[in-house]
Amino acid sequence: MKVIFPGSFDPLTNGHKSIVLKALNIFDSVDIVILNNINKNPLFSLEERKKIISNIFKEYKNVDVHVYCGLLSEYIRKNNINVLVRGVRNTLDFEAEKINAKVNKQLCGVETVLFFSDSSDEHISSTVVKDIYFNGGSIARYVDKIVLDILSEKFRRNE
């Protein structure tokens, strides 16, 4: 069974990581698929995100990281994906994911499995993390040390 967790992951948060680990409790493997979201202004390039996420999950032989530019349903169809994993933090996420699940089911027949975030992560998004970071706050509790180190290096700030 081919299972993917798609997203922009700019940057990957501990909430994202938690969803991958929850999926691994059910599925043998999970592929993280980094997508280019044209509605967002990315902090990291797709290749930088791939390198960061690959490093975070380097100890997990059952997690692969891929980059894809294009319609998710095309990626699903081309790669014979069976299940799409998504995380839900709140009711707004749920409503958006419900719509996306229905559209993806119509476009390519894939089933979507939703995992609910831990209460410690339900208020955190990549956007919030970037806002906290660039306004001088500490994000150490919200991201892996690898993300923190790369942010500090790229933007010359000590956490």
N, C-alpha and C positions, 0 to 999 in steps of 0.2 A: 504494500500500500504506500503510495507516494503522498506525503504530507508536507505542506508549505505554510510558513508564517511570513506573509508579505507586509511590507511597510516601507516608509522612508527612513526611519531610524536615524534621525539627524539631531542629536546623537541617540544611540541606544541607551535606554534608561534601565534601572534595576527592575522596573515594572515589566519592560519588554523581556528581560532576562528571565524573570519569574514565569512569564507565560510560556516561554520555550521549555523551561524545566517542568512545568505542569504538563505540557504536551508530551514530553518524553516519558512521563509516568504512564501514559496510555499508549502511545505510538512508539514503534521501534526506532524511528529516526524522524528528524524534522529538518527540512531545508529552509533556511532563512533567505527570502528573496527581497533584495533591496530594489525599490522602485524609484523612478524619477517622478516626483510629484510636481507638476507644472504650476500648482497653486502655492507652492512654498519656495522661499528663497533659501537654498541650502547653505549651511555653514561648512559642511565637508563635501567634497566630491564623492561620486558614487564609489570610486576606487578606494578613497580614504576610508569611507564607511565600511567597505568590504574588509579592508585590512584590520580596522579596529574590531569589528565583530568577529572576524576569524581568530584574532588574538584572544578575545574574551572567551571564546568557546574552543580553544585549541586542545583542551583536555578531553573534549567530547568527540569521540570518533563517529558518533551518530548524528552530528550536526554539520551540515554543509552550508556554505554561504555563496549566494549567486547574485549577480546584478542583472536587471532587465529594464530596458527602455521600451515602453509600448503598453498596450492594453493587457491588463492582468489576465483576462479571459483567454487571450491568445497564448500567453505563456502556459496557462493551465492546459489548454488543448494540445499545444506542441509537445508538452512534457508528460502527458497522461497523468495529471495530478488527480488524486481521488478526494483529498480533504484539504480544505483551507482552514487554517487556525487563525482566530482573531481574539484580541483581548478587549474586555469591556470594563471601564472604570466607573461608569455612572449611567443614568437613564439617557443622557444625550448620546453617549457612545452606543448604547443598546439600539436606539432608534436608527442611528446611522448604519450600524452593522446589519440590522434587520433588512434595511433597503439594499445594501450592498450584497447580502447573501441571496436575496431574491433575484437581483440582476445577474449575479454570477451564475446562479442556478439556471436561469433562462438562457444566458449566453453560451455556457459551456457545460452545464450539467453537474458542476462540482457541488459537493455538500460543504457547508460551513459549520465548524464547531467553535462555540464561544467559550472562553475561559474568563472567569471573573477575577479581577485584580485583587490582591491582598489589600486590606484596609489601609495599610501603610503606604500603598502606592496609588490609591484611587484619585488623588488630587494632582498627580505629577504627570506631565507630558514633556516631550522634547522641547516644546515651545516654552513652557514654564521653566525648565532647567536652563535654557539659554538666557531667558530674561533674568533669572536670579544671578547667573554667572556674570553676565555683562553689566549688571548693576552692583557688582561687588560682593554678592552673597556667596555663601558656601554651598556647593552642590555635592559634597562628598557623600552624603547619605543617599543621594538619588542616582548616582552613576557608578559604574565600575572604576577602579583606580586607573585602568588603562585609558578610559575616556578622559578622566581628570588630568592625567599626565599629558595626553596629546593636546587637550585644550590649553593647558598651561604653557606647553611648548609653542604651540601655534600662535597664541596670543600673548605670550611673554607675561604671564601672570602667575604668581605663586598662590596656591590654595592654602 
